[in-house]
Amino acid sequence: MTDLAPLAKGFRGQIVTPLDAAYDAARKLYNGMIDKHPRLIAKCVDVADVITAVNLGRDTGVAVAIRGGGHNGPGLGSVEDGLVIDLSAMKGVRVDPVARTAQVAAGCTQGDVDHATHAFGLATPAGIISTTGIAGLTLSGGHGYLSRKYGLAIDNLIEADVVLADGRFVRANKETNPDLFWGLRGGGGNFGVVTSFVFRLHPVSQVYAGPIAWDQRHARTIMQRYREFLPEATEDLGIFLGLKTVLSSAPFPEELWGKQICLLMCCYNGGEDEGKKALEPLLGGLPDPWFNWMGMMPYPAVQSMFDGLYPPGTQWYWRGDFVKTLPDEAIDAHLAQAANSPSELSLMHLYPIDGAVHRIDSGETAWNCRDASWSMVIAGIDPNPQKAGPITRWTKAYWEAVHPYNLAGAYPNFMMDDEGDARLKATFGDNYARLTAVKTSYDPTNLFRVNQNIRPAA
Ligand SMILES: Cc1cc2nc3c(=O)[nH]c(=O)nc-3n(C[C@H](O)[C@H](O)[C@H](O)COP(=O)(O)OP(=O)(O)OC[C@H]3O[C@@H](n4cnc5c(N)ncnc54)[C@H](O)[C@@H]3O)c2cc1C
């Protein structure tokens, strides 16, 4: 076995090998179900380090993984017996409040970005947990509360700096390396190591936001109302639906602990009075919720509201789908499966894919499925490793029951690594052939294959 460490000549960041005391902490991923033992973790501090690490991986022939925030479900930010190019130490967000852009280093989390932009009353669309890496989230799409109005994270990407498989550093935007830029917007980490991103920002500061939860006995009515309300709702309202369980801990009222709920998680970009008005057609006439915790708060507060409930190291097994319509029969299938939830943390979420996301042509970026109405995720989650089997079985059974009502593809960021090529091809649809061509141009030997892999042409 080649000892990689002496070969990383000139590397300025930290090299971590299995012999180091820091190894176990450094190899940990967000999903506690994944336990990979890389041969070397290269914690880069700058682009020069990334170039050194890419050259090392290519020249030694070991498998190479790229790690941003380490949140990926199947743990594609690490690799057994290979090299991890770990970008988590590459931090820094430079906001240009006049141009309304932010340059974001690849190791930033969503929370880093929200924190930096909020000081200027600005934000860019990203996901719902602040500890998620901005890099992995963006490269496969990135949806969140602001997406109905401002699109996916990739729709706000202006340019990216990339280290390619041959060690070259390039810029990608609409004018320079446009094919690469197209592929980066949805094609994941297939084309190179992105070292920084430039995002467009929007005016977002104080929001009227929070969860509203009902007894799951009312879920059929709420899901029907949500389905009908969403196409008419103002795009200032981000709102996802969840089938979940009340956790047996504060801040939840003790009498609700362990009870199954239907949840609407809302984020209105504006004041309380307008937010209440926007929600009236949805909430009017519905049964009284068990709790409605909506209130005014800074945008970063809603972005981190779930952080404490889903700490790192918990077991996760995911399945996703894009959903176009939600007929009553599909709702019934959801409710039958949700009723068997194996743990308090396990969930099903439906995130809206509409508004600004639909206004971009499906060929304009690699992210193809722009005619879906929701991105669905079913996640079996539990802190106890002994529950890994039950949560996996529940997720698969739930998915089998509802998949017939859904589209063939799924959001790659909600896939595990056991779904096969056909699923990826269905996800990228008409864009798959072009993705293969871009991969062939930029990574012909498939150096970057620890991901939802687009293979280069033979
Ligand atoms: C609790 C939780 C909540 C989530 N909520 C949302 C949500 O609301 N919206 C949403 O869209 N997604 C959401 N996700 C999914 C999330 O987008 C993915 O898990 C994503 O892969 C995480 O990115 P990361 O950088 O943290 O992951 P990592 O595990 O570090 O990386 C994942 C993959 O991304 C690629 N990659 C990472 N960094 C780079 C880089 N700099 N250059 C090239 N390739 C790179 C690599 O292929 C890598 O294998 C959520 C995930 C979790 C665990």
The ligand as a Gaussian input file, in Angstrom:
#p B3LYP/6-31G(d) Opt

LIG

0 1
 C      -29.987000      17.336000       7.578000
 C      -29.899000      17.605000       6.126000
 C      -30.752000      18.564000       5.550000
 C      -30.698000      18.831000       4.191000
 N      -31.530000      19.769000       3.657000
 C      -31.433000      20.086000       2.345000
 C      -32.229000      21.128000       1.788000
 O      -33.037000      21.758000       2.456000
 N      -32.075000      21.417000       0.476000
 C      -31.198000      20.752000      -0.311000
 O      -31.107000      21.077000      -1.496000
 N      -30.448000      19.740000       0.183000
 C      -30.545000      19.396000       1.487000
 N      -29.779000      18.389000       2.008000
 C      -28.978000      17.552000       1.111000
 C      -27.610000      18.146000       0.906000
 O      -27.709000      19.104000      -0.121000
 C      -26.626000      17.035000       0.511000
 O      -26.474000      16.161000       1.585000
 C      -25.278000      17.592000       0.044000
 O      -24.562000      16.555000      -0.583000
 C      -24.470000      18.127000       1.183000
 O      -23.353000      18.825000       0.751000
 P      -21.990000      18.781000       1.606000
 O      -21.014000      19.679000       0.967000
 O      -22.311000      18.987000       3.040000
 O      -21.643000      17.256000       1.407000
 P      -20.274000      16.422000       1.260000
 O      -20.606000      15.103000       1.844000
 O      -19.106000      17.142000       1.793000
 O      -20.132000      16.329000      -0.289000
 C      -21.090000      15.678000      -1.060000
 C      -20.623000      15.484000      -2.482000
 O      -20.626000      16.768000      -3.093000
 C      -19.510000      16.878000      -3.944000
 N      -18.708000      18.027000      -3.487000
 C      -18.672000      18.586000      -2.258000
 N      -17.882000      19.654000      -2.273000
 C      -17.401000      19.776000      -3.535000
 C      -16.547000      20.694000      -4.185000
 N      -16.054000      21.751000      -3.558000
 N      -16.254000      20.498000      -5.481000
 C      -16.764000      19.457000      -6.160000
 N      -17.591000      18.560000      -5.599000
 C      -17.903000      18.724000      -4.309000
 C      -18.740000      15.627000      -3.918000
 O      -19.124000      14.805000      -4.989000
 C      -19.190000      14.975000      -2.634000
 O      -19.094000      13.617000      -2.718000
 C      -29.787000      18.125000       3.366000
 C      -28.933000      17.171000       3.955000
 C      -28.992000      16.922000       5.304000
 C      -28.098000      15.868000       5.890000

